[in-house]
Amino acid sequence: MSQKSSVSIGTEPVLIVTAHQEFVDAAFDELKRFNKQLLYGKLLAPGILLCTLPKGTHPGDFTSLTRNALEQRPIFVRHLAPVQAVIHLSNTENDIGELALAIANLPTFTLLERGQRFAVQTRLLQTDIEAARAGSNKHSYSSGHVNQLLAEAIAEETGAVESIKKQQVVVSVLCTMEKAYIGISLTIDNLSDWPGGDRHFAYLPEQISRAEFKLLEALEVFDITLPSQALALDLGAAPGGWTRILLEAGMQVVAVDPAKLDARLSNHIHLEHYRGYAQDYLEEAIKRRRKFDVITNDMRMDAREAARLLVQASSCLLSNGFIISVLKLPHETPEIDPLKNLNEALSLLQRHFAIVQARQLFHNRQEVTVLTARPQLM
């Protein structure tokens, strides 16, 4: 890997931004607040944006931007990856050798020290615009194959240790049909440990619904551990996916929904099913002064209505408890601005909770997941 590669090293610091395809512009605007010189480049594929900084910008501005993003917690930006070089691809096995040489010549290659844990994260875009024009839409190699060969070469050259799940350094490779964008960074600067922020969970036989992935990802992103031997309230519970996760954590759960729960939850000793509407249950719970350690909500309602429901639910939340809720957003039209709905909902929550965090997770669709905690005294 010590030879020179015929590679185009960019004179402008560049980064790749990953977001939900309908909220790419919102993600760019979030990053623009951290660096006003950031330029909107081009969409490489739906939800994947190439951004640049003006010529002469110091490469360290990428790190500065990502550290600001870590502190400010953007809602729509899922993943960032630096682009420190661009190489042209032939769509043959020769590409992997070219990638290895280019990576070895990056100035950040020195991050890969002996004993350092690293991972190669390769993404192959099959539907980019350039490929469509050329009539080609399939790579001759897989991302897993590229990861394996590059990781082996890096480990042999540097003594660094491949560690896919606990990496400290990431080698990012994004391939269109004609170009590869490569960079090396600390994992923390990518905002997500997962390639493109795409967090996948294994399907389990006991899984009730796909919605379970939303709660699992939220717990991970917000760095929350469900308390065992505690009481949870699950609003809009049917068919019971979130309820199942809460029960599995050892919690007692009150599941609220007029619809039936999955039969596998029937007769669970730690489950109480309230067959009615959330607003009605909360009115009863407030009168009874019932308190919960955790409250969850995945009901289909406007984000602002959900926020008002969470404010009502705060009366049932213990002072050290927290709420995880999904906020549903409308699709954008000339008359409807989904970001306006979201901002109004978050503004309401911030008036009633000391902690409010919001992220659009990989498993969110037209929605955002919010964490609230420490209700303000009314």
SULHUZI-V931483 format. One record per residue. N is the residue number from 1. RES is the residue in three letters. PHI is phi in whole degrees, -180 to 180 (NA if undefined). Layout:
# SULHUZI-V931483
{{N	RES	PHI} {N	RES	PHI}}
This chain:
# SULHUZI-V931483
{{1	MET	NA} {2	SER	-91} {3	GLN	-73} {4	LYS	-87} {5	SER	-111} {6	SER	-80} {7	VAL	-134} {8	SER	-93} {9	ILE	-87} {10	GLY	-66} {11	THR	-86} {12	GLU	-113} {13	PRO	-57} {14	VAL	-131} {15	LEU	-142} {16	ILE	-107} {17	VAL	-112} {18	THR	-114} {19	ALA	-155} {20	HIS	-59} {21	GLN	-60} {22	GLU	-83} {23	PHE	-126} {24	VAL	-63} {25	ASP	-63} {26	ALA	-65} {27	ALA	-64} {28	PHE	-62} {29	ASP	-61} {30	GLU	-62} {31	LEU	-70} {32	LYS	-61} {33	ARG	-69} {34	PHE	-85} {35	ASN	-151} {36	LYS	-67} {37	GLN	-86} {38	LEU	-61} {39	LEU	-115} {40	TYR	-76} {41	GLY	-83} {42	LYS	-152} {43	LEU	-80} {44	LEU	-81} {45	ALA	-166} {46	PRO	-54} {47	GLY	85} {48	ILE	-128} {49	LEU	-115} {50	LEU	-96} {51	CYS	-116} {52	THR	-133} {53	LEU	-120} {54	PRO	-57} {55	LYS	-58} {56	GLY	92} {57	THR	-69} {58	HIS	-68} {59	PRO	-57} {60	GLY	-66} {61	ASP	-65} {62	PHE	-63} {63	THR	-63} {64	SER	-61} {65	LEU	-64} {66	THR	-69} {67	ARG	-67} {68	ASN	-63} {69	ALA	-64} {70	LEU	-63} {71	GLU	-74} {72	GLN	-88} {73	ARG	55} {74	PRO	-62} {75	ILE	-81} {76	PHE	-101} {77	VAL	-78} {78	ARG	-94} {79	HIS	-154} {80	LEU	-126} {81	ALA	-142} {82	PRO	-75} {83	VAL	-117} {84	GLN	-105} {85	ALA	-161} {86	VAL	-131} {87	ILE	-124} {88	HIS	-88} {89	LEU	-107} {90	SER	-105} {91	ASN	60} {92	THR	-133} {93	GLU	-61} {94	ASN	-61} {95	ASP	-58} {96	ILE	-67} {97	GLY	-64} {98	GLU	-64} {99	LEU	-63} {100	ALA	-61} {101	LEU	-67} {102	ALA	-63} {103	ILE	-62} {104	ALA	-64} {105	ASN	-95} {106	LEU	-73} {107	PRO	-62} {108	THR	-85} {109	PHE	-61} {110	THR	-66} {111	LEU	-66} {112	LEU	-88} {113	GLU	-87} {114	ARG	-58} {115	GLY	85} {116	GLN	-70} {117	ARG	-84} {118	PHE	-140} {119	ALA	-142} {120	VAL	-97} {121	GLN	-120} {122	THR	-107} {123	ARG	-121} {124	LEU	-110} {125	LEU	-92} {126	GLN	-99} {127	THR	-129} {128	ASP	-71} {129	ILE	-63} {130	GLU	-61} {131	ALA	-67} {132	ALA	-61} {133	ARG	-66} {134	ALA	-83} {135	GLY	78} {136	SER	-119} {137	ASN	-144} {138	LYS	-145} {139	HIS	-78} {140	SER	-88} {141	TYR	-143} {142	SER	-100} {143	SER	-64} {144	GLY	-63} {145	HIS	-66} {146	VAL	-63} {147	ASN	-56} {148	GLN	-63} {149	LEU	-69} {150	LEU	-68} {151	ALA	-63} {152	GLU	-63} {153	ALA	-66} {154	ILE	-66} {155	ALA	-62} {156	GLU	-66} {157	GLU	-74} {158	THR	-113} {159	GLY	83} {160	ALA	-68} {161	VAL	-113} {162	GLU	-68} {163	SER	-147} {164	ILE	-66} {165	LYS	-99} {166	LYS	-130} {167	GLN	-74} {168	GLN	-103} {169	VAL	-129} {170	VAL	-120} {171	VAL	-98} {172	SER	-97} {173	VAL	-133} {174	LEU	-120} {175	CYS	-112} {176	THR	-86} {177	MET	-75} {178	GLU	-120} {179	LYS	-138} {180	ALA	-124} {181	TYR	-107} {182	ILE	-126} {183	GLY	-169} {184	ILE	-127} {185	SER	-152} {186	LEU	-70} {187	THR	-55} {188	ILE	-60} {189	ASP	-79} {190	ASN	-90} {191	LEU	72} {192	SER	-142} {193	ASP	-74} {194	TRP	-101} {195	PRO	-54} {196	GLY	68} {197	GLY	75} {198	ASP	-84} {199	ARG	-89} {200	HIS	-108} {201	PHE	-118} {202	ALA	-75} {203	TYR	-73} {204	LEU	-115} {205	PRO	-58} {206	GLU	-84} {207	GLN	-62} {208	ILE	-98} {209	SER	-151} {210	ARG	-63} {211	ALA	-59} {212	GLU	-58} {213	PHE	-62} {214	LYS	-62} {215	LEU	-70} {216	LEU	-60} {217	GLU	-68} {218	ALA	-61} {219	LEU	-60} {220	GLU	-72} {221	VAL	-66} {222	PHE	-86} {223	ASP	57} {224	ILE	-119} {225	THR	-111} {226	LEU	-67} {227	PRO	-76} {228	SER	-80} {229	GLN	55} {230	ALA	-132} {231	LEU	-113} {232	ALA	-121} {233	LEU	-119} {234	ASP	-111} {235	LEU	-90} {236	GLY	66} {237	ALA	-74} {238	ALA	-61} {239	PRO	-83} {240	GLY	121} {241	GLY	-63} {242	TRP	-68} {243	THR	-59} {244	ARG	-61} {245	ILE	-65} {246	LEU	-64} {247	LEU	-64} {248	GLU	-63} {249	ALA	-78} {250	GLY	94} {251	MET	-92} {252	GLN	-88} {253	VAL	-128} {254	VAL	-103} {255	ALA	-99} {256	VAL	-113} {257	ASP	-175} {258	PRO	-70} {259	ALA	-85} {260	LYS	-74} {261	LEU	-93} {262	ASP	-55} {263	ALA	-60} {264	ARG	-68} {265	LEU	-94} {266	SER	-63} {267	ASN	65} {268	HIS	-69} {269	ILE	-64} {270	HIS	-104} {271	LEU	-119} {272	GLU	-120} {273	HIS	-107} {274	TYR	-95} {275	ARG	-85} {276	GLY	-168} {277	TYR	-90} {278	ALA	-60} {279	GLN	-61} {280	ASP	-67} {281	TYR	-64} {282	LEU	-62} {283	GLU	-60} {284	GLU	-66} {285	ALA	-64} {286	ILE	-66} {287	LYS	-63} {288	ARG	-85} {289	ARG	56} {290	ARG	-82} {291	LYS	-123} {292	PHE	-128} {293	ASP	-79} {294	VAL	-138} {295	ILE	-126} {296	THR	-123} {297	ASN	-152} {298	ASP	-135} {299	MET	-78} {300	ARG	-85} {301	MET	-152} {302	ASP	-55} {303	ALA	-54} {304	ARG	-71} {305	GLU	-66} {306	ALA	-63} {307	ALA	-62} {308	ARG	-63} {309	LEU	-65} {310	LEU	-67} {311	VAL	-62} {312	GLN	-62} {313	ALA	-68} {314	SER	-60} {315	SER	-68} {316	CYS	-103} {317	LEU	-101} {318	LEU	-63} {319	SER	-61} {320	ASN	-102} {321	GLY	-89} {322	PHE	-149} {323	ILE	-123} {324	ILE	-117} {325	SER	-140} {326	VAL	-94} {327	LEU	-111} {328	LYS	-79} {329	LEU	-116} {330	PRO	-77} {331	HIS	-73} {332	GLU	-71} {333	THR	-137} {334	PRO	-58} {335	GLU	-99} {336	ILE	-122} {337	ASP	-114} {338	PRO	-61} {339	LEU	-69} {340	LYS	-64} {341	ASN	-58} {342	LEU	-64} {343	ASN	-63} {344	GLU	-66} {345	ALA	-65} {346	LEU	-67} {347	SER	-61} {348	LEU	-64} {349	LEU	-65} {350	GLN	-67} {351	ARG	-79} {352	HIS	-119} {353	PHE	-130} {354	ALA	-76} {355	ILE	-123} {356	VAL	-139} {357	GLN	-126} {358	ALA	-136} {359	ARG	-143} {360	GLN	-92} {361	LEU	-81} {362	PHE	-59} {363	HIS	-87} {364	ASN	-76} {365	ARG	-107} {366	GLN	-86} {367	GLU	-166} {368	VAL	-134} {369	THR	-103} {370	VAL	-124} {371	LEU	-114} {372	THR	-127} {373	ALA	-155} {374	ARG	53} {375	PRO	-58} {376	GLN	-74} {377	LEU	-67} {378	MET	-82}}
